[in-house]
Amino acid sequence: MARDVNAQTYTPGLNVITHCTAGLSHLANGVGIYGGEANKVEDCLFHDTTYGCGILVSTSFGVGN
């Protein structure tokens, strides 16, 4: 099997979600962050989140070793 010399490995995290709007969002989550570290949500608007939460930060899903 040939090795991909251009393959890169990324550590989950350090994501920034900015200036977004969510209305009538799926499962009433304006934004969901599942794992990683040092993630940020800035200057966003979430409306009509009748059940659940506007921002969900969870560690329910593992991201490898």
C-alpha positions in Angstrom: 0.0 0.0 0.0 1.4 3.4 -1.0 1.9 6.0 1.8 0.3 9.4 1.3 3.2 11.8 1.8 0.8 14.8 1.8 -1.4 13.4 4.7 -1.6 15.6 7.7 -2.7 14.8 11.3 -4.9 17.4 13.1 -5.6 17.6 16.8 -9.3 18.4 17.5 -9.9 21.8 18.9 -9.0 25.5 18.5 -12.1 26.1 16.4 -13.7 29.6 16.3 -17.3 30.0 15.2 -18.1 33.7 14.7 -20.9 35.9 13.4 -23.5 33.1 12.8 -27.2 33.1 13.1 -29.4 30.0 13.8 -33.2 30.0 13.8 -35.4 27.0 14.3 -32.3 24.9 14.5 -32.2 21.1 14.6 -32.8 19.7 18.2 -32.9 23.4 19.3 -29.1 23.7 19.5 -27.8 27.0 18.1 -24.4 25.5 17.9 -23.0 22.2 19.2 -19.4 21.6 20.1 -18.5 17.9 20.6 -15.0 17.5 22.0 -11.8 19.2 21.3 -10.3 22.0 23.5 -10.1 25.7 23.4 -13.1 26.1 21.1 -14.9 29.5 20.9 -18.3 30.8 19.9 -18.3 34.6 19.4 -20.8 37.2 18.2 -23.6 34.7 17.3 -27.4 35.0 17.4 -29.6 32.0 18.3 -33.3 32.3 18.3 -36.4 30.0 18.5 -34.5 27.5 20.7 -37.7 26.3 22.4 -36.2 23.0 23.8 -32.6 22.2 24.6 -30.1 24.9 24.6 -28.6 27.8 22.6 -25.0 26.5 23.0 -24.1 22.9 23.7 -20.6 22.0 24.8 -20.3 18.2 25.2 -17.7 15.5 25.7 -20.2 12.7 24.8 -18.2 11.7 21.7 -14.6 10.5 21.9 -12.1 11.8 19.4 -9.5 9.0 19.4 -6.6 8.3 21.8 
